[in-house]
Amino acid sequence: MQLSIFLCQREHSAFYSAHRFGIDYILETKSLYKSYGKAKVLSDLNIKVPKGSIYGFVGKNGAGKTTTIRIIMDVFPANSGEILLDGKPIDYSVIKTGYLPEERGLYPKSTIYDQMMYFAKLKGIASNNIVTTKKGIKITLKIVILFGKFIH
């Protein structure tokens, strides 16, 4: 499947001008690659977004649109490649990003642990917090199960 990236028509000519005259890009991806097991989702994805541009992603289900956004937002890592913000690698400890998916839900191919880590990360809980350890997650799940038994 193919992931298409569109640039607003008004900015289209600005893109070529920016490229020709060496104007900086606010966001770049270089050779992003992401796979889930044997399934390749992104392969050598290169994006250059000139400053002041509006970009969008268009593609069929499974083309890699959401995966690209999640990698840029540091929800999960690419297998390889680079993301630059204003010409430099993004320091996610300094730069805070946000992402609001259209649909919220659980991911059937992920483990409960991975999903809880994902939601904890979205809430800003550090990965070394006791809640996000495997033991902490097991305890939390046991509490939720016990609590559920008491309210039914």
The 8 nearest C-alpha neighbors of each residue, nearest first, counted from 0:
[[1, 62, 2, 59, 61, 58, 63, 60],
 [0, 2, 62, 3, 58, 59, 63, 61],
 [3, 1, 58, 62, 63, 57, 64, 4],
 [4, 2, 57, 58, 56, 1, 5, 64],
 [5, 3, 56, 55, 57, 2, 6, 54],
 [4, 6, 55, 54, 56, 3, 7, 57],
 [5, 7, 54, 11, 8, 53, 10, 55],
 [8, 6, 10, 9, 11, 53, 5, 54],
 [7, 9, 11, 10, 6, 12, 5, 13],
 [10, 8, 7, 11, 12, 13, 6, 52],
 [9, 11, 13, 7, 8, 12, 52, 14],
 [12, 10, 8, 14, 13, 9, 6, 7],
 [11, 13, 14, 15, 10, 16, 9, 8],
 [12, 14, 10, 16, 11, 15, 17, 9],
 [15, 13, 17, 11, 12, 16, 18, 10],
 [14, 16, 18, 17, 12, 13, 19, 11],
 [17, 15, 13, 19, 18, 14, 20, 12],
 [18, 16, 22, 14, 15, 20, 19, 21],
 [17, 19, 15, 21, 16, 20, 14, 22],
 [18, 20, 16, 17, 21, 15, 22, 14],
 [21, 19, 17, 18, 22, 16, 15, 23],
 [20, 22, 18, 19, 17, 23, 16, 24],
 [23, 21, 17, 20, 18, 24, 49, 19],
 [24, 22, 49, 21, 25, 50, 85, 17],
 [23, 25, 49, 48, 50, 26, 85, 47],
 [24, 26, 85, 50, 84, 49, 48, 23],
 [27, 25, 84, 48, 24, 83, 47, 85],
 [28, 26, 47, 83, 46, 82, 48, 29],
 [27, 29, 82, 46, 45, 81, 83, 31],
 [28, 30, 45, 81, 80, 31, 82, 27],
 [29, 31, 43, 80, 44, 45, 32, 28],
 [32, 30, 80, 44, 43, 29, 79, 42],
 [31, 33, 42, 41, 79, 78, 43, 77],
 [34, 32, 41, 78, 77, 40, 39, 42],
 [33, 35, 39, 40, 38, 36, 37, 41],
 [36, 34, 38, 37, 39, 33, 40, 78],
 [35, 37, 38, 34, 39, 33, 40, 78],
 [36, 38, 35, 39, 34, 40, 33, 41],
 [37, 39, 35, 34, 36, 40, 33, 41],
 [40, 38, 34, 41, 33, 37, 35, 42],
 [39, 41, 34, 33, 63, 38, 42, 62],
 [42, 40, 32, 33, 39, 63, 44, 31],
 [41, 43, 32, 44, 31, 40, 33, 39],
 [42, 44, 30, 31, 32, 45, 41, 29],
 [45, 43, 31, 30, 42, 41, 29, 46],
 [44, 46, 29, 28, 30, 43, 31, 47],
 [47, 45, 28, 27, 48, 44, 29, 26],
 [48, 46, 27, 26, 24, 49, 28, 45],
 [47, 49, 26, 24, 25, 27, 50, 46],
 [50, 48, 24, 25, 52, 51, 23, 47],
 [49, 51, 25, 24, 52, 48, 23, 26],
 [50, 52, 49, 53, 25, 10, 48, 24],
 [53, 51, 50, 49, 10, 54, 48, 6],
 [52, 54, 7, 6, 51, 55, 10, 48],
 [55, 53, 6, 5, 52, 7, 56, 4],
 [54, 56, 5, 4, 57, 6, 53, 7],
 [55, 57, 4, 3, 64, 5, 58, 54],
 [58, 56, 3, 4, 2, 55, 5, 59],
 [59, 57, 2, 62, 3, 1, 60, 56],
 [58, 60, 62, 61, 0, 57, 1, 2],
 [61, 59, 62, 58, 63, 64, 0, 65],
 [60, 62, 63, 59, 0, 40, 64, 58],
 [61, 63, 2, 0, 59, 1, 60, 58],
 [64, 62, 66, 61, 40, 65, 67, 41],
 [65, 63, 67, 66, 62, 56, 68, 2],
 [66, 64, 68, 67, 63, 69, 62, 100],
 [65, 67, 63, 69, 64, 68, 70, 40],
 [68, 66, 70, 64, 65, 69, 63, 71],
 [67, 69, 71, 65, 70, 66, 72, 64],
 [70, 68, 72, 74, 66, 71, 67, 73],
 [69, 71, 73, 67, 72, 68, 75, 76],
 [70, 72, 68, 73, 69, 67, 82, 74],
 [71, 73, 69, 70, 74, 96, 68, 97],
 [74, 72, 70, 75, 71, 69, 76, 91],
 [75, 73, 69, 72, 70, 117, 76, 120],
 [74, 76, 73, 70, 69, 77, 72, 117],
 [77, 75, 70, 73, 78, 74, 33, 79],
 [76, 78, 33, 79, 32, 70, 31, 80],
 [77, 79, 33, 32, 76, 34, 80, 31],
 [80, 78, 77, 32, 31, 81, 33, 30],
 [81, 79, 31, 30, 29, 32, 77, 82],
 [80, 82, 29, 28, 31, 83, 30, 79],
 [83, 81, 28, 27, 88, 29, 89, 84],
 [84, 82, 88, 87, 27, 86, 26, 89],
 [83, 85, 26, 86, 87, 25, 89, 88],
 [84, 86, 25, 87, 24, 26, 83, 23],
 [85, 87, 83, 84, 24, 88, 25, 26],
 [88, 86, 83, 84, 85, 89, 82, 90],
 [89, 87, 83, 82, 84, 90, 86, 81],
 [88, 90, 84, 91, 83, 87, 82, 94],
 [89, 91, 92, 93, 94, 88, 87, 95],
 [92, 90, 94, 93, 89, 95, 73, 96],
 [91, 93, 90, 94, 95, 89, 96, 73],
 [92, 94, 91, 90, 95, 89, 96, 88],
 [95, 93, 91, 90, 92, 96, 89, 84],
 [96, 94, 91, 93, 97, 92, 72, 90],
 [97, 95, 72, 94, 98, 91, 73, 71],
 [98, 96, 99, 72, 95, 121, 73, 74],
 [97, 99, 100, 96, 72, 69, 68, 121],
 [98, 100, 101, 97, 102, 103, 121, 69],
 [101, 99, 102, 98, 103, 65, 69, 104],
 [102, 100, 99, 103, 98, 104, 65, 68],
 [103, 101, 100, 104, 99, 105, 106, 65],
 [104, 102, 100, 101, 105, 99, 106, 118],
 [103, 105, 102, 106, 107, 100, 114, 101],
 [104, 106, 107, 114, 103, 109, 111, 108],
 [105, 107, 109, 108, 104, 114, 110, 111],
 [106, 108, 109, 105, 110, 111, 104, 114],
 [107, 109, 106, 110, 105, 111, 35, 114],
 [110, 108, 106, 107, 113, 114, 111, 112],
 [109, 111, 113, 112, 114, 108, 107, 106],
 [112, 110, 114, 113, 115, 109, 116, 105],
 [111, 113, 115, 110, 114, 116, 133, 136],
 [114, 112, 116, 110, 115, 111, 109, 117],
 [115, 113, 117, 111, 116, 112, 118, 110],
 [114, 116, 118, 112, 117, 113, 119, 111],
 [117, 115, 119, 113, 114, 118, 120, 131],
 [116, 118, 114, 120, 115, 119, 113, 121],
 [119, 117, 121, 115, 120, 116, 114, 122],
 [120, 118, 116, 122, 124, 121, 117, 115],
 [119, 121, 123, 117, 122, 118, 124, 116],
 [122, 120, 118, 119, 123, 117, 124, 74],
 [121, 123, 119, 120, 124, 118, 117, 125],
 [122, 124, 120, 121, 125, 119, 118, 126],
 [125, 123, 119, 120, 122, 126, 128, 121],
 [126, 124, 128, 127, 123, 120, 131, 119],
 [125, 127, 128, 131, 124, 120, 116, 132],
 [126, 128, 125, 129, 131, 132, 130, 124],
 [127, 129, 125, 130, 131, 126, 124, 132],
 [130, 128, 132, 131, 135, 127, 134, 126],
 [131, 129, 135, 128, 132, 136, 139, 134],
 [130, 132, 129, 128, 126, 135, 136, 116],
 [133, 131, 135, 134, 129, 130, 136, 128],
 [132, 134, 136, 135, 137, 131, 112, 130],
 [133, 135, 137, 132, 136, 138, 129, 130],
 [136, 134, 130, 132, 138, 133, 137, 129],
 [135, 137, 139, 133, 138, 134, 130, 131],
 [138, 136, 140, 134, 139, 135, 133, 141],
 [137, 139, 141, 135, 136, 140, 142, 134],
 [140, 138, 136, 142, 137, 141, 135, 143],
 [139, 141, 143, 137, 142, 138, 136, 144],
 [140, 142, 144, 138, 143, 139, 145, 137],
 [143, 141, 145, 139, 140, 144, 146, 138],
 [144, 142, 140, 146, 141, 145, 147, 139],
 [145, 143, 147, 141, 142, 146, 140, 148],
 [146, 144, 142, 148, 147, 143, 141, 149],
 [145, 147, 143, 149, 148, 144, 142, 150],
 [146, 148, 144, 145, 150, 149, 143, 151],
 [147, 149, 145, 146, 151, 150, 144, 143],
 [150, 148, 146, 147, 151, 145, 144, 143],
 [149, 151, 147, 148, 146, 145, 144, 143],
 [150, 148, 149, 147, 146, 145, 144, 143]]
